[in-house]
């Protein structure tokens, strides 16, 4: 099964991606299948992926910068994961493991790769307070028909930082087309970008993954249980900001050091300069 990442032009996310890929290969060998999906044309990104020997899919998304509201543009890369079922380079893949670039692969993924596929997608629970929203329903139009999606209240969301996508199922009966129509027409009414769109549209069709497949370092059991560490919140270079102080707890510093050890000296100096 391929592990898939998505990236935009932010140079900090390129450094995150390098560590993600290096840690994946450290566990599963240099031949482990992976792919990076990219919608831009910046030379630095293309050259960085080539130097890292990361296979690339250049994709023109339906949820493009021209159609998405300006407040989403700073995180535009995260929307690419919503369209993986349409990426030509993944047309022959029944399923993929999507991961945000701010992950560190800490223990092998064999059990996840070989386990049963979720009917639609699998995600671990987001360990935050319930997310409240202002809508009882959200509607969308597709092929001249109107559809209504009921909203739970409140919703304990699943984290879209790691998603086991059943691409074959999403392609059937135009489900991905329905989902993208819903996303485009409701992105201004949601509170947490791609994550809310997935949670709201698929709801109870989401399969819950065990927490070890998406564990933030601030969780007390992360060091003992995590297979995929997700630097949700403060990134590994973020050691000073006041807003993230309460999240730089438990194993953040220990796992930050593991992350830094995957960098070359010049890369490490760059990351530390961002702190």
C-alpha positions, -999 to 999 in steps of 0.1 A, spaced: 0 0 0 13 34 -9 18 61 17 7 94 2 16 130 12 4 163 -1 24 195 -2 22 231 -11 48 258 -16 55 265 21 93 256 25 87 245 61 64 218 49 91 205 25 114 200 56 86 182 74 80 160 43 117 150 42 116 137 78 84 119 72 98 101 41 131 94 58 115 79 89 91 58 68 121 44 48 140 38 80 113 15 91 103 -1 58 132 2 35 140 25 6 116 6 -16 85 13 4 59 28 -20 51 64 -14 39 94 -35 37 132 -30 8 150 -46 16 186 -56 -6 212 -74 21 239 -79 50 245 -102 76 260 -79 111 249 -89 123 246 -53 96 221 -45 102 200 -76 139 200 -71 135 191 -34 113 162 -41 137 150 -69 167 152 -45 148 132 -19 138 107 -46 101 110 -37 78 100 -65 56 130 -76 21 134 -89 14 168 -103 -23 173 -100 -47 201 -109 -73 201 -82 -110 208 -86 -109 226 -52 -85 251 -66 -71 283 -52 -93 302 -76 -125 286 -62 -116 283 -25 -121 314 -3 -89 334 6 -89 324 42 -81 288 31 -51 297 10 -25 295 37 -34 258 41 -43 251 5 -22 219 4 -44 201 29 -73 202 5 -55 179 -20 -61 149 2 -98 152 -5 -92 144 -42 -69 115 -40 -95 92 -56 -91 113 -87 -53 115 -90 -43 96 -122 -12 81 -105 -35 65 -80 -60 51 -104 -48 16 -99 -47 17 -61 -76 3 -42 -65 21 -10 -38 44 3 -25 56 36 -26 94 36 -4 113 61 2 150 67 38 160 62 42 168 100 43 131 110 72 110 122 70 73 116 81 58 149 71 21 147 63 -2 117 30 1 98 27 -36 88 -4 -42 109 -21 -12 94 -11 -21 59 -22 -57 62 -54 -52 81 -90 -50 67 -99 -19 47 -124 5 61 -156 8 40 -148 44 32 -120 58 53 -104 52 87 -92 80 110 -82 82 147 -102 104 171 -91 140 175 -83 145 212 -98 179 216 -130 194 230 -162 187 210 -164 210 179 -196 231 178 -210 245 146 -239 269 136 -258 246 113 -283 218 118 -279 208 81 -257 216 51 -270 213 16 -254 211 -18 -265 208 -55 -251 181 -78 -263 175 -113 -293 197 -108 -305 179 -77 -305 192 -41 -291 171 -13 -292 178 25 -266 165 50 -277 165 87 -251 179 111 -245 162 145 -243 186 175 -218 187 189 -193 165 169 -163 147 183 -142 149 152 -118 125 136 -83 138 127 -76 140 91 -38 141 97 -37 103 90 -64 88 68 -67 52 55 -87 59 23 -106 32 5 -102 49 -29 -121 22 -48 -152 27 -27 -150 65 -30 -149 62 -68 -181 41 -70 -214 57 -79 -199 92 -81 -194 94 -44 -162 115 -47 -181 139 -71 -208 143 -45 -183 150 -18 -164 176 -38 -196 194 -47 -205 194 -10 -170 207 -1 -169 235 -27 -204 247 -17 -199 245 20 -162 253 27 -172 288 39 -196 272 65 -172 249 83 -147 255 110 -117 232 105 -108 231 68 -105 197 52 -111 179 85 -146 193 90 -155 186 54 -146 149 58 -163 146 92 -195 164 82 -201 146 49 -191 111 58 -201 112 95 -209 77 108 -194 61 77 -159 69 91 -142 39 107 -123 47 139 -86 38 139 -67 31 170 -49 61 185 -15 46 179 -18 54 142 -21 91 149 -6 102 182 4 137 191 35 140 212 16 158 240 -4 127 247 10 109 278 12 75 262 27 86 229 62 74 235 50 40 245 23 34 219 27 56 188 34 41 154 28 74 137 36 106 157 17 136 145 31 170 154 -4 184 157 -1 219 170 35 230 176 59 218 150 93 204 160 110 238 156 84 256 177 100 259 211 92 294 221 57 305 211 34 313 240 3 299 222 18 263 221 32 262 256 5 240 270 11 215 241 48 212 245 44 187 273 50 150 279 70 137 250 72 167 227 109 175 235 120 138 232 103 133 199 114 167 187 150 154 191 142 122 172 128 144 144 158 167 143 181 136 141 167 128 106 180 162 93 213 170 77 233 197 96 223 225 73 186 214 74 188 212 112 203 247 115 175 260 93 148 243 114 163 256 146 164 291 132 126 290 129 122 285 167 
